[in-house]
Amino acid sequence: MLAKKSLSIAFLAGMAVCVTSAADARPDTRAMTCEQTQALIKSHRSVVLTTGPNTYDRYVRKVGNECDSPDAPTAASVPTRDGQCRVYRCQEPTFNRSP
């Protein structure tokens, strides 16, 4: 019985490490400056960033082929340590049609 309990505790501890590691792998824009956020996106071409306690998204360079068709880089903003920061994410473009 003691062996099963020890195994369960070890398993739970291992899961906690895995969850922590996964969260650490996704940079948080709120802890970076706008310049750092934009440089990270530019250097990696695309990156998944945490933008809030329970939110994240994939952000891309303005110019490049990181988006699958019909998506295109579309302006967005994320919170950073020094305010709102303009970045780009893949999104299907919307066109305003005039009658």
Contacts in CASP RR format, 6 or more apart in sequence:
PFRMAT RR
TARGET T0000
AUTHOR 0000-0000-0000
METHOD contacts of the structure
MODEL  1
MLAKKSLSIAFLAGMAVCVTSAADARPDTRAMTCEQTQALIKSHRSVVLT
TGPNTYDRYVRKVGNECDSPDAPTAASVPTRDGQCRVYRCQEPTFNRSP
23 50 0 8 1.000
26 48 0 8 1.000
26 49 0 8 1.000
26 50 0 8 1.000
26 56 0 8 1.000
27 40 0 8 1.000
27 47 0 8 1.000
27 49 0 8 1.000
27 50 0 8 1.000
28 49 0 8 1.000
28 50 0 8 1.000
28 51 0 8 1.000
28 52 0 8 1.000
29 37 0 8 1.000
29 49 0 8 1.000
29 50 0 8 1.000
29 51 0 8 1.000
29 52 0 8 1.000
29 78 0 8 1.000
29 79 0 8 1.000
29 80 0 8 1.000
29 85 0 8 1.000
30 50 0 8 1.000
30 51 0 8 1.000
30 52 0 8 1.000
30 79 0 8 1.000
30 80 0 8 1.000
30 81 0 8 1.000
31 81 0 8 1.000
32 40 0 8 1.000
32 80 0 8 1.000
32 81 0 8 1.000
33 80 0 8 1.000
33 81 0 8 1.000
33 82 0 8 1.000
34 80 0 8 1.000
34 82 0 8 1.000
34 83 0 8 1.000
34 84 0 8 1.000
34 85 0 8 1.000
34 86 0 8 1.000
36 80 0 8 1.000
37 49 0 8 1.000
37 78 0 8 1.000
37 80 0 8 1.000
37 85 0 8 1.000
37 87 0 8 1.000
38 85 0 8 1.000
38 87 0 8 1.000
40 47 0 8 1.000
40 49 0 8 1.000
41 47 0 8 1.000
41 49 0 8 1.000
41 59 0 8 1.000
41 60 0 8 1.000
41 61 0 8 1.000
41 87 0 8 1.000
41 88 0 8 1.000
42 61 0 8 1.000
45 60 0 8 1.000
45 61 0 8 1.000
45 64 0 8 1.000
45 66 0 8 1.000
46 58 0 8 1.000
46 59 0 8 1.000
46 60 0 8 1.000
46 61 0 8 1.000
46 66 0 8 1.000
47 58 0 8 1.000
47 59 0 8 1.000
48 56 0 8 1.000
48 57 0 8 1.000
48 58 0 8 1.000
48 59 0 8 1.000
49 56 0 8 1.000
49 57 0 8 1.000
49 58 0 8 1.000
49 59 0 8 1.000
49 78 0 8 1.000
50 56 0 8 1.000
51 57 0 8 1.000
51 78 0 8 1.000
51 79 0 8 1.000
52 79 0 8 1.000
57 76 0 8 1.000
57 89 0 8 1.000
58 89 0 8 1.000
58 90 0 8 1.000
59 76 0 8 1.000
59 78 0 8 1.000
59 87 0 8 1.000
59 88 0 8 1.000
59 89 0 8 1.000
60 66 0 8 1.000
60 67 0 8 1.000
60 73 0 8 1.000
60 88 0 8 1.000
60 89 0 8 1.000
60 90 0 8 1.000
61 73 0 8 1.000
61 88 0 8 1.000
62 73 0 8 1.000
62 88 0 8 1.000
63 73 0 8 1.000
64 73 0 8 1.000
66 73 0 8 1.000
66 90 0 8 1.000
67 73 0 8 1.000
67 90 0 8 1.000
68 90 0 8 1.000
70 92 0 8 1.000
70 93 0 8 1.000
71 90 0 8 1.000
71 91 0 8 1.000
71 92 0 8 1.000
71 93 0 8 1.000
72 90 0 8 1.000
72 91 0 8 1.000
72 92 0 8 1.000
72 93 0 8 1.000
73 88 0 8 1.000
73 89 0 8 1.000
73 90 0 8 1.000
74 88 0 8 1.000
74 89 0 8 1.000
74 90 0 8 1.000
74 91 0 8 1.000
74 93 0 8 1.000
75 86 0 8 1.000
75 87 0 8 1.000
75 88 0 8 1.000
76 86 0 8 1.000
76 87 0 8 1.000
76 88 0 8 1.000
76 89 0 8 1.000
77 84 0 8 1.000
77 85 0 8 1.000
77 86 0 8 1.000
77 87 0 8 1.000
78 84 0 8 1.000
78 85 0 8 1.000
78 87 0 8 1.000
79 85 0 8 1.000
END
